Amino acid sequence: MNISVELTFSPLQDDFEEHIINFIKKLRVSGLTVLENPLSTQVYGDYDSVMKVLQTEIKTAFELMDKGLLYMKIVKSDRSAYEPHF
């Protein structure tokens, strides 16, 4: 089963940028399809593969910062090829 996940990672501290960059770099080398924009990062792939990577990388990211939050939306389908029709 393929899924699409949208992540918005927000460390609540002064050095937030470093944490976001490190998190995205780890997702990029995971072998999953990763797309980025200024507001969020999207990850696409097989449910088990995506969730395994996210479980590890979210835990690591949270351990490396004092305070932060992560918004996550999951869609049951691979939406990586989506293009608006208007």
C-alpha positions as CSV (number, residue, x, y, z in Angstrom):
1,M,0.0,0.0,0.0
2,N,1.4,3.4,-1.0
3,I,1.0,6.5,1.0
4,S,1.8,10.2,0.8
5,V,2.9,12.1,3.9
6,E,3.1,15.9,4.3
7,L,5.4,17.1,7.1
8,T,5.8,20.5,8.6
9,F,8.6,20.4,11.1
10,S,8.9,23.4,13.5
11,P,11.7,23.4,16.1
12,L,10.7,26.1,18.7
13,Q,14.1,27.5,19.4
14,D,16.6,30.0,17.9
15,D,18.6,27.5,15.9
16,F,15.6,26.0,14.2
17,E,17.0,26.2,10.6
18,E,19.8,23.8,11.4
19,H,17.4,21.2,12.7
20,I,15.0,21.5,9.7
21,I,17.9,21.1,7.2
22,N,19.3,18.1,9.0
23,F,15.9,16.4,9.1
24,I,15.3,17.0,5.4
25,K,18.8,15.8,4.4
26,K,18.1,12.5,6.2
27,L,14.8,12.1,4.4
28,R,16.5,12.8,1.1
29,V,19.0,9.8,1.5
30,S,16.3,7.4,2.7
31,G,15.6,6.1,-0.8
32,L,12.0,7.4,-0.7
33,T,10.5,10.0,-3.0
34,V,10.9,13.4,-1.2
35,L,9.6,16.7,-2.5
36,E,10.0,20.0,-0.7
37,N,8.5,23.4,-0.8
38,P,8.9,26.5,1.5
39,L,6.1,25.3,3.9
40,S,6.4,21.5,4.0
41,T,8.1,18.4,2.9
42,Q,6.3,15.5,1.2
43,V,7.4,11.9,1.4
44,Y,6.0,9.2,-0.8
45,G,6.3,5.4,-0.9
46,D,5.3,2.1,0.6
47,Y,3.5,2.4,3.9
48,D,6.0,0.3,5.9
49,S,9.0,1.9,4.3
50,V,7.8,5.4,4.9
51,M,6.7,4.8,8.5
52,K,10.0,3.1,9.3
53,V,12.0,6.0,8.1
54,L,9.8,8.6,9.7
55,Q,9.7,6.8,13.1
56,T,13.5,6.8,13.2
57,E,14.1,10.3,11.8
58,I,11.4,12.0,13.9
59,K,12.7,10.4,17.1
60,T,16.3,11.5,16.2
61,A,15.2,15.0,15.4
62,F,13.2,15.4,18.6
63,E,16.1,14.1,20.6
64,L,18.4,16.7,19.1
65,M,16.3,19.7,20.1
66,D,14.8,21.2,23.2
67,K,11.3,22.0,22.0
68,G,9.5,21.5,18.7
69,L,6.4,20.2,16.9
70,L,5.7,18.3,13.8
71,Y,2.5,18.3,11.8
72,M,1.9,15.2,9.7
73,K,-0.9,14.4,7.2
74,I,-1.1,11.0,5.7
75,V,-3.0,10.1,2.5
76,K,-3.6,6.5,1.4
77,S,-2.3,6.8,-2.1
78,D,0.9,8.0,-3.9
79,R,0.1,11.6,-4.9
80,S,3.7,12.4,-6.0
81,A,2.6,12.8,-9.6
82,Y,-0.3,15.1,-8.8
83,E,-0.8,18.1,-11.1
84,P,-3.6,20.6,-10.7
85,H,-6.2,20.5,-13.5
86,F,-7.2,24.2,-13.5
